Amino acid sequence: MDASDIGPRSLARYGQNEPEIILHRKNALFYKTLSGARVGDIFMSLIYTAELNGAAPFDYLVALQRHAAQIADSPAEWMPWNYQAALAPRTSGPDPPA
């Protein structure tokens, strides 16, 4: 591959230059603690994974907050690519208390 970076990407660099990752890398310089950086990394991962799977990140995070007890029982049902199916039987009633 030449300097123009035209051609197939190697697996080691894939995703490294995505705009979201670049922005997160830049913002990560300003975390005050390692714990804060860890939380930021978790949220970045959740948001970007939701986007890649066609889910609205805000709606996904709200669903995670509203159904925290059910997520603890069966976390595999609440991944960004299948959380809508987990929500379907639960949307018939009122929202749980905030």
C-alpha positions in Angstrom: 0.0 0.0 0.0 1.3 3.5 -0.8 1.2 6.6 1.3 -2.3 7.6 -0.1 -3.7 4.7 2.0 -5.8 3.5 -0.9 -6.5 -0.2 -0.8 -7.7 -2.7 1.8 -7.1 -1.8 5.4 -5.2 -4.1 7.6 -7.2 -5.6 10.5 -4.9 -3.9 13.0 -5.8 -0.4 11.8 -9.5 -1.0 11.0 -11.7 1.5 12.7 -8.7 3.4 14.1 -9.4 6.5 12.1 -13.2 6.6 12.4 -14.4 10.1 13.4 -16.1 8.9 16.6 -12.9 7.1 17.7 -10.8 10.2 16.9 -13.1 12.4 18.9 -13.2 10.1 21.9 -9.4 9.8 21.8 -9.1 13.6 21.9 -11.7 14.0 24.6 -10.0 11.2 26.7 -7.1 13.5 27.4 -9.3 15.5 29.8 -10.6 12.8 32.1 -9.6 13.7 35.6 -9.4 10.1 36.9 -8.8 6.6 35.6 -12.3 5.7 36.9 -13.8 8.6 34.8 -11.9 7.4 31.8 -13.2 3.9 32.2 -16.8 5.1 32.4 -16.2 7.2 29.3 -14.8 4.2 27.4 -17.8 2.1 28.4 -20.3 4.7 27.2 -18.3 5.3 24.0 -18.4 1.5 23.3 -22.2 1.3 24.1 -23.0 4.3 21.9 -20.9 3.3 18.9 -22.1 -0.3 19.1 -25.7 0.9 19.1 -25.0 3.1 16.1 -23.4 0.3 14.2 -26.4 -2.0 14.8 -28.9 0.6 13.7 -30.3 1.4 17.2 -30.7 5.0 18.4 -28.0 5.3 21.1 -30.1 7.6 23.3 -33.2 5.3 23.2 -30.9 2.3 23.9 -29.3 3.9 27.0 -32.7 5.0 28.3 -34.0 1.5 27.9 -31.0 0.2 29.8 -31.7 2.6 32.7 -35.4 1.8 32.8 -34.9 -2.0 32.8 -31.8 -2.3 34.9 -33.3 -5.2 37.0 -34.3 -7.2 34.0 -30.8 -6.7 32.5 -29.2 -8.1 35.6 -31.2 -11.3 35.1 -30.5 -11.7 31.4 -27.9 -9.3 30.0 -27.6 -11.2 26.6 -31.2 -10.1 25.8 -30.3 -6.4 26.1 -27.5 -6.0 23.5 -27.9 -3.2 21.0 -28.8 -5.6 18.2 -31.6 -7.4 20.1 -32.9 -5.2 22.9 -36.0 -4.2 20.9 -37.2 -7.9 21.2 -36.6 -7.8 24.9 -38.6 -4.5 25.1 -41.6 -5.8 23.1 -43.3 -7.8 25.8 -42.7 -5.1 28.4 -44.0 -2.1 26.5 -47.7 -3.0 27.1 -47.8 -1.4 30.5 -46.7 1.8 32.1 -43.0 2.8 32.4 -41.3 1.6 35.6 -40.7 4.3 38.1 -37.6 6.5 37.5 
